[in-house]
Amino acid sequence: MTRQKLEAVLAGLGPVAVAVSGGVDSLTLATLAHRLAPGTALVVHAVSPAVPDEATARVRAEGAREGWTLRVIEAGEFADPAYRANPVNRCFFCKTNLYGAVRAVTDRQILSGANRDDLGEYRPGLDAAREHGVRHPYVEAGFDKASVRALARDLGLGAVAELPAAPCLSSRVETGIPIEPETLGFIHAVERLVGGALAAGTGAKRAVRCRVRAEGVVVELDPGSLAALDADSRAELGAGIREIAPARLAGPVRFAPYRVGSAFLVQQGEARS
């Protein structure tokens, strides 16, 4: 893995369209592609109820700073019943709609920010990428997540390099529970509420995931934050969450340790961690 190898991969692709979500992987790839050949890289970002406003703002800010040619589009996945049904391969339908929308605005080679670490996980979105001829330069150049962060620092993208992992909001909804924009808005509001409460006085950002499960709402926190949250704080946060919850989610709120992908059910009764 070297930056030179990644640059060689990009140089051999010609005009490209980089699909950017607002995370470290795609932002770094877009920055490098643009700097290597200014004017030949199109950056495409899809807005959606599943994408936090902060991610879109980050894309716009980086685009303005770097001088990208940026297109903001709507992927339209919420018009797809297969996506909204939230099956185990939901990401396939999400990416199918995304890449279809990108292809509708450009005939350039589409690039994604997938890296080698992603290959070891269940990623149905990669199947959609293959069907749409999407290339993954990080994978081709042997980059894992740590390598991407190192590249971001090398490019002077300090704040971007330290961005925590932030899967789309739909990933918080348990497999089989329909995806609704109202639910995603609630999830985002809860994560901002709890994250703000945890950061009060320290300014530190903490891992917060609001999961919508069949059993109700579960707020997952990193071990340190969970241990520091006393009974009164839990009760106060729980009350605040219930105030903003849709009627169907207005029951008790449970706090639990953070587990990556815990809302994703591989099969009945088994959660992917």
PALO-141043 format. One record per residue (C-alpha): x negated, y, z; residue in one letter. Coordinates in steps of 0.001 Angstrom, whole numbers, plus 500000, padded with zeros to 6 digits. Each point is the difference from the previous one (the first is absolute). Layout:
REM PALO-141043
XYZA...
//
This chain:
REM PALO-141043
500000500000500000M498556503360498942T501418503349499057R498147499675496699Q501845496776499209K503352501631500742L499097502971497832E499048497625497191A503387498282500266V501783503356499806L497841501216497129A501008496994497921G503730500595500359L500471503190498003G502898502315500936P501695498713503146V503053500610502176A499281499455503691V503046499042502068A499535501842503292V501970499281503165S498259502470502302G497777497493501808G496211499827500113V499653497407497224D501919501730497240S498970503544500968L496338499029499884T500396498208496675L501796502985498478A497299502366501227T497176497915498557L501779499444496672A500664503726499663H496473501039500916R498482497530497550L502061501273497068A501939503185500790P503099500303497865G500196496339498994T501479498644503232A503715500455500623L501083499601503628V503560498771500560V501821500044503335H503510498645500544A502281501633502548V502499497753501737S501849499599503308P497368497323500728A497133502501499694V499477502349502971P500058503709499196D496504500280501464E498641497654497336A501442502091497176T498672503195501590A496569498381500290R500012499035496324V500977503517498957R497317501532502236A497241497724498712E501173500560496445G499833503766500380A496576499821501643R498539497697497334E501811501462496992G501787496789499019W502515499723497219T502797498811502290L503428498643499093R502528499460502783V502719497571498955I502811497934501465E499481496251499785A503732499320500320G499671496842502074E503120500854501995F502066499493496866A498771496398499924D502248497624502006P497203497421500140A497753502472501828Y502688501215502381R500883496424500983A496541499847501626N499024496447499038P496676498488500960V498516501284496719N501444503509500319R496637501515499045C500242498357496579F503147501972499219F498542503183501491C496878499817497838K501974498902496941T502031503199500238N496913502090500766L497912498778497090Y502973500186497676G500491503644500979A496297500749499510V500054498347496588R502986502170499059A497859503146500339V496683498781498569T498447497325497821D496657500226501814R498456497074501839Q501666499855503427I497701499571503014L500832498993503560S498046500421503227G500153496312500946A496732498732501484N498558496558500687R501513499824503491D503446500110498397D499309496776498118L499978498010503237G503555501024500902E503418499202498587Y500402502865497533R502844499415497521P499348503511498722G496861498621498364L502213497750497871D501846503078498758A496674501681499284A498893497030497921R503230500061497993E499455503697499233H496317499665499110G498854502073502990V496261499978500747R498466499989503483H496551501661499753P499134499400503662Y500612496278499597V497975499890496784E497100501804501700A500154497895503184G501230502722502377F501731499098503271D501744502491502318K496826500883501878A498248500684496690S502826502288498904V499741502000503221R496239500265499549A500534501251496443L502507502584501220A497406501336502445R497372500021497257D502356502091497863L500479502477502853G503568498907500749L499529499949503765G503630500217501098A501151497632497267V497322497458500950A501430499705503507E503658499660499029L501583497057501841P501738497271498055A503529501151499192A502150497516498072P503259501300498571C502912500544502363L501906497054498516S497372497684501495S501468500789503431R503336498372499152V500282496305500756E500237497757496953T503626499463498999G501339503224501526I501042502289497118P497828503049499367I501968503239500351E498638503559499684P501734500900503280E498136497200501785T496653501137498615L500685503585501046G500718498757503510F496798497931500076I497930502985498918H501642502237502613A499330497456502762V496350499630499070E499562503773500005R501809500307503329L498001497288501746V496732500929498313G500448503615501073G500708498984503585A496911497790500132L497800502705498471A501206502731502393A497046501334501921G497390497972498095T500752500622496338G498997496415499248A502005498095497417K501216496591501112R501280496974498130A503808500128500186V502366497737498106R503763500163500300C501347496593499002R503632499440499116V500775496388500825R503097497863500232A499695500357503784E499848503807499818G497301502674500058V496493499064501121V497265502618500402V496546498480499705E497000501772501516L496290499317500295D499086498298503321P498605503144501633G503059502104499239S502366497236501049L498217499540503334A500062503748500673A503741500280499373L501688499774503392D503642499097500607A501148503630500103D498255500825496733S501509496949498325R503454500943501204A499586503585498791E498726498953496581L502695497339499714G502677502601500683A498516502320497388G499930497202497443I503616499043500640R501040503626499490E498733499982496419I500892496394499160A502702499108497478P503006498435501707A498992496465499020R496588500452501674L501124501775503152A499321497078502377G497112499459502434P496467500840498866V497197497566500767R496290500876500188F497467497355498976A496342499563498969P499189500999496436Y499699497088497566R499182500550496350V502879498977497733G502166498702502831S503251500928498224A499096497731497096F501561496549500361L498278497261498034V502758497580500828Q502807499886502496Q498662500430503510G496413500641498880E498465503458499841A496863500892498078R497514501688502343S
//
